[in-house]
Amino acid sequence: MDDSPIITIAQIKEFLKLNKAIKFKSVSRKGRYQWIDKVLTQFRYFNLRKGDKTMVKEYIFQLTGISDAQLTRLIAKKRRFGKIWLGATKRYRFPKKYTPQDITLLVKTDNLHLRLSGPATKEILKREYEVFGRKEYQNLKDISPAHIYNLRKTRQYQSFALTIKRTIAKKTPIGERKKPEPRGKPGYLRVDTCHQGDLGRKKGVYHINTVDEVTQWEIIACVERISEQHLILALEDILNQYPFVIKGFHTDNGSEYINKVVANLLNKLLIRLTKSRARHCNDNALVEGKHGSILRKHFGYTYIPQPNAKKINHFLKEFFNPYLNFHRPCGYPTLKIDRKGKTKKVYQTYQTPYERLKSLPNAQKYLKPGITFEKLDQKAYTKSDNEWADLMQKAKEELFKNFKFTSQEMMTFTTFISGSYVD
């Protein structure tokens, strides 16, 4: 652009009025600086009044597009040295320590070890030089784990590495990751699976243990294997055995419960599905504690073949679950705060789950339609605790005697019945 006809401030004013929407761009940075130097000299910028200086700066902005801060620096340079020129200095850059050959060695190491973590990879690179005397690893022996990740982002690395992405955690949108808050109301279950031993590659039966958080009402079922076919029928039977309405279903993050089939079943019954939080190992501690104090005490750890699941389930439903809920007392904690403000659980109250349920305020409203405490009293008080426990033990002894085993399984099976071991 030839702007030689513009020689006065008045002409600059007219130019700015007519060309507000027009944008100009210089060919090169060097040419832009030369033109700015010429304009400042031509209009004797340093001798102008403040308003005229503003017009000249607006004129330069319009034609060059540089920022106000940059133009201020150039004007200061013009005042100090009498001339504006393009500097030859460049911004300082740190020298590259790791060469393409080093990146090649890193790629080779990661491909052989399937990309370990940064600290583990650093240890391998260090050992290659110090332990095995590989001189080509001298430059990499002191690399930091953080810089290993920097080199993994380079184009050379990503072009030849077999693995260029970190392991991505699988996110399952089923269930809410939250600790249940029953607020003293029954109907919030804790659920977990307890496996009954292995014999070589053979899997034993699986116990599905469910415990209500407030009353500790416990219902256990047994299935041959953890699959949709067996699990859904067992869960429906478990939910039907509870005398009160179920509102919450809390489990760990196992796929046997966190799946669409279980979620659909609970949604139909308007039951809220929650799952344990990350790094909160005690979220499901209530039911896990029942594994040891009840299931392992009565069934042990020994392998029980899967075909016996139906017999065990019948025993649980007819004898064991009524024993747990009507005749076996549980400890209920009382929260006390000491002088230091620390909360401590003190176990002073022992009741059966049925007694605990009846002791709740307005307990009748929690029961399912058609179930009354009069009907439940008949189950609870027809036999004494010892009488029902004796009946349950005899049924358990008969159950163990009728287990079906192959010859190899019979040789390894030993269980405790009535105070003596039998083969």
Order of alpha helices (4+ residues) and beta strands (2+ residues): alpha-alpha-alpha-alpha-alpha-alpha-alpha-alpha-beta-beta-beta-beta-beta-beta-alpha-beta-alpha-beta-alpha-alpha-alpha-alpha-beta-beta-alpha-alpha-alpha-alpha-beta-beta
